[in-house]
Amino acid sequence: MAVQGGIALTLAEIAARLGGDVLGDPTTRIVQVATLASAGEGNIAFLANRRYRSQLQTTRAAAIILAPDAVDGFAGPRIVTANPYAYYARVATLLNPEAAVSGGVHASAVSESAIPDSVTVGSQVSIGKNVTLGENVRVHAGCVIGDGVTIGADSVLYPRVTIYHGCRIGQRAIVHSGAVIGADGFGFAPDGKEWIKIPQIGVVVIGDDVEIGANTTIDRGALDDTVIGEGCKIDNLVMIGHNCNIGPYSVIAGCTGMAGSTTLGEHCILGGATMISGHLTLAPNTTISGASTVMRSIVEPGGVHCSVFPLDSYEHWMRNASHIRRLSKLAERVSELEKKLKEEDTEA
């Protein structure tokens, strides 16, 4: 779940800074942004996509950011603006000012963190405030552990791993060199020609017995958390976007890229260099062959899927590619021929 915001503002104060029209109680206090589904007391949510409009009837948000054509969909306090998505990004920035940089200190000097005697720490390690390390954790040289991080017992961080603030790693985890856990997700709201950065206020939550390969990156959630289930094995050079939810015991081979808000069921297998578009769901026990591109959700569990065109010589590939470009016209011709045949059969 997303962290609490750094400050609290009323709707009137937000509108005074960012513009927009306040409908309802202008003294409503807001402490954090949230999705329509997860919002609760003190949260402001937004509606930028009409397919989520039905959630206006069930949300527990204290207030909503809405476009003028959706203003009647919610009876509670709301801010009306032409671009709710960009407005939400700016509100998130107001409520989540950038934290000050903690000084780099060795674990033995951190009085505000829980560091058992059984923990071993290499040279040039930086550990932030309020960090909790379990028994027998090993932190190799050059690692950076941000404020509020939790790492379970018997876990290993190999050299130069970076764990951003607030992230949580379970027991017996292995994180290889160069991995980055909890960097900002790729979140920007379009506003005319500008791109407004959306603060990423979720964290990364990693279960027990997870292994993460070298130079793999797992982005923190935009609002809710990015979750890696227990027992997952993730290869080198994998990119997992914000708000992804990876089911337990899934295996992801190297160079795979996963766009934000992807959900994998348990025990999925992704071959190397798999590319997955955002906001898709893969059913449990799904296998994706290497170098495939997944552009739609997979609802039937247990299937094996592939989108790779077989390797061929350059000449054959170009010839086949020219045929592929003409498939739509060929399909139209076949459809016309079928129509004519059907008319002839009817006349006969």
Residue pairs with C-beta under 8 A, 6 or more apart in sequence:
1 38
1 202
1 224
1 225
2 32
2 33
2 34
2 38
2 201
2 202
2 221
2 223
2 224
2 225
3 32
3 166
3 201
3 202
3 203
4 31
4 32
5 30
5 31
5 32
5 33
5 95
5 96
5 201
6 95
6 96
6 97
6 99
7 31
7 94
7 95
7 97
8 29
8 30
8 31
8 42
8 95
9 29
9 30
9 94
9 95
10 26
10 27
10 28
10 29
10 30
11 22
11 24
11 25
11 26
11 27
11 28
11 30
11 44
11 63
11 77
11 79
12 22
12 26
12 27
14 20
14 30
14 44
14 79
14 91
14 94
15 21
15 22
15 26
15 79
17 94
18 87
18 90
18 91
18 94
19 81
20 65
20 79
20 80
20 81
20 87
21 79
21 80
21 81
22 77
22 78
22 79
22 80
23 71
23 77
23 78
23 79
23 80
24 63
24 76
24 77
24 78
25 77
26 77
28 62
28 63
28 77
29 42
29 62
30 42
30 43
30 44
30 62
30 63
30 91
30 95
31 42
31 43
31 95
32 42
32 43
32 44
32 95
32 96
32 201
33 43
33 44
33 45
33 46
33 88
33 91
33 92
33 95
33 201
33 223
34 40
34 43
34 44
34 45
34 61
34 223
35 45
35 223
35 224
36 45
36 46
36 47
36 52
36 55
36 56
36 59
36 61
36 64
37 55
37 59
38 223
38 224
39 45
39 59
39 60
39 61
39 62
40 60
40 61
41 60
41 62
42 62
43 60
43 61
43 62
44 61
44 62
44 63
44 64
44 65
44 79
44 88
44 91
45 59
45 61
45 63
45 64
45 65
46 64
46 65
46 66
46 84
46 85
46 87
46 88
47 53
47 55
47 56
47 64
47 65
47 66
47 67
47 70
47 73
47 74
47 84
48 67
48 84
48 85
48 88
50 70
53 70
53 73
56 64
56 70
56 73
56 74
57 73
59 74
61 76
62 76
62 77
63 76
63 77
63 78
63 79
64 74
64 76
64 77
64 78
64 79
65 78
65 79
65 81
65 84
65 87
65 88
65 91
66 73
66 74
66 78
66 79
66 80
66 81
66 84
67 80
67 81
67 82
67 83
67 84
68 80
68 82
71 78
71 80
79 87
81 87
83 189
83 191
85 189
85 190
86 189
86 190
86 191
86 196
88 189
88 198
89 187
89 188
89 189
89 196
89 197
89 198
89 199
90 196
92 198
92 199
92 201
93 197
93 199
96 199
96 201
99 147
99 165
102 126
102 128
102 129
102 146
102 147
104 126
104 144
105 126
105 127
106 121
106 125
106 127
107 113
107 115
107 119
107 121
107 125
107 127
107 133
107 139
108 115
108 121
110 127
110 128
110 129
110 131
112 129
112 130
113 127
113 128
113 129
113 130
113 131
113 132
113 133
114 131
114 132
114 133
115 121
115 127
115 131
115 133
116 133
116 134
116 135
116 137
118 135
118 136
118 137
119 133
119 135
119 136
119 137
119 138
119 139
120 137
120 138
120 139
121 127
121 139
122 139
122 140
122 141
122 142
122 143
122 159
123 141
123 142
124 141
124 142
125 139
125 141
125 142
125 143
125 144
125 145
126 143
126 144
126 145
127 139
127 145
128 145
128 146
128 147
128 148
128 149
128 165
129 147
129 148
130 147
130 148
131 145
131 146
131 147
131 148
131 149
131 150
131 151
132 149
132 150
132 151
133 139
133 151
134 151
134 152
134 153
134 154
134 155
134 171
135 153
135 154
136 153
136 154
137 151
137 152
137 153
137 154
137 155
137 156
137 157
138 155
138 156
138 157
139 145
139 157
140 156
140 157
140 158
140 159
140 161
140 177
141 159
141 160
142 159
142 160
143 157
143 159
143 160
143 161
143 162
143 163
144 161
144 162
144 163
145 151
145 157
145 163
146 163
146 164
146 165
146 166
146 167
146 182
147 165
147 166
148 165
148 166
149 163
149 164
149 165
149 166
149 167
149 168
149 169
150 167
150 168
150 169
151 157
151 163
151 169
151 173
152 169
152 170
152 171
152 172
152 173
152 208
153 171
153 172
154 171
154 172
155 169
155 170
155 171
155 172
155 173
155 174
155 175
156 173
156 174
156 175
157 163
157 175
158 174
158 175
158 176
158 177
158 214
159 177
160 177
160 178
161 175
161 176
161 177
161 178
161 179
161 180
161 181
162 179
162 180
162 181
162 183
163 169
163 175
163 181
163 182
164 180
164 181
164 182
164 183
164 204
164 220
165 182
165 203
166 182
166 203
166 220
167 181
167 182
167 203
167 204
167 205
167 206
167 220
168 203
168 204
168 205
168 206
169 175
169 181
169 206
169 210
170 206
170 207
170 208
170 209
170 210
170 230
171 208
171 209
172 208
172 209
173 206
173 208
173 209
173 210
173 211
173 212
174 210
174 211
174 212
175 181
175 211
175 212
176 211
176 212
176 213
176 214
176 216
176 236
177 214
177 215
178 214
178 215
179 212
179 213
179 214
179 215
179 216
179 217
179 218
180 216
180 217
180 218
181 204
181 206
181 212
181 217
181 218
182 203
182 204
182 218
182 219
182 220
183 217
183 219
183 220
184 200
184 219
184 220
184 242
185 200
185 219
185 220
185 221
185 222
185 226
185 241
185 242
185 243
185 260
186 219
186 241
186 242
186 260
187 197
187 198
187 200
187 222
187 242
187 260
188 195
188 196
188 197
188 198
189 195
189 196
189 198
190 196
198 222
200 219
200 220
200 221
200 222
200 242
201 221
201 222
201 223
202 220
202 221
202 222
202 223
202 224
202 225
202 226
202 242
202 243
203 220
203 221
203 225
203 226
204 218
204 219
204 220
204 221
204 225
204 226
204 227
204 228
205 225
205 226
205 227
205 228
206 212
206 218
206 227
206 228
207 227
207 228
207 229
207 230
207 231
207 232
207 248
208 230
208 231
209 230
209 231
210 228
210 229
210 230
210 231
210 232
210 233
210 234
211 232
211 233
211 234
212 218
212 234
213 234
213 235
213 236
213 237
213 238
213 254
214 236
214 237
215 236
215 237
216 234
216 235
216 236
216 237
216 238
216 239
216 240
217 238
217 239
217 240
218 226
218 228
218 240
219 226
219 240
219 241
219 242
219 244
219 260
220 226
220 242
221 242
221 243
222 242
222 243
222 260
223 243
224 243
225 243
226 240
226 241
226 242
226 243
226 244
226 245
227 244
227 245
227 246
228 234
228 240
228 246
229 245
229 246
229 247
229 248
229 249
229 250
229 266
230 248
230 249
231 248
231 249
232 246
232 248
232 249
232 250
232 251
232 252
233 250
233 251
233 252
234 240
234 251
234 252
235 252
235 253
235 254
235 255
235 256
235 272
236 254
236 255
237 254
237 255
238 252
238 253
238 254
238 255
238 256
238 257
238 258
239 256
239 257
239 258
240 246
240 252
240 258
241 258
241 259
241 260
241 261
241 262
241 278
242 260
242 261
243 260
243 261
244 258
244 260
244 261
244 262
244 263
244 264
245 262
245 263
245 264
246 252
246 264
246 268
247 263
247 264
247 265
247 266
247 267
247 268
247 284
248 266
248 267
249 266
249 267
250 264
250 266
250 267
250 268
250 269
250 270
251 268
251 269
251 270
252 258
252 270
252 274
253 270
253 271
253 272
253 273
253 274
253 290
254 272
254 273
255 272
255 273
256 270
256 271
256 272
256 273
256 274
256 275
256 276
257 274
257 275
257 276
258 276
259 276
259 277
259 278
259 279
260 278
260 279
261 278
261 279
262 276
262 277
262 278
262 279
262 280
262 281
262 282
263 280
263 281
263 282
264 270
264 281
264 282
264 286
265 281
265 282
265 283
265 284
265 285
265 286
265 301
266 284
266 285
267 284
267 285
268 282
268 284
268 285
268 286
268 287
268 288
269 286
269 287
269 288
270 276
270 287
270 288
271 287
271 288
271 289
271 290
271 291
271 292
272 290
272 291
273 290
273 291
274 288
274 289
274 290
274 291
274 292
274 293
274 294
275 292
275 293
275 294
276 282
276 288
276 293
276 294
277 293
277 294
277 295
280 294
280 295
280 296
280 297
280 298
281 297
281 298
281 299
282 288
282 294
282 297
282 298
283 298
283 299
283 300
283 301
283 302
283 303
284 301
284 302
285 301
285 302
286 298
286 301
286 302
286 303
286 305
287 303
287 304
287 305
288 294
288 305
288 306
289 304
289 305
289 306
289 307
289 308
290 308
291 308
292 305
292 306
292 307
292 308
293 307
294 305
294 307
298 305
309 320
312 320
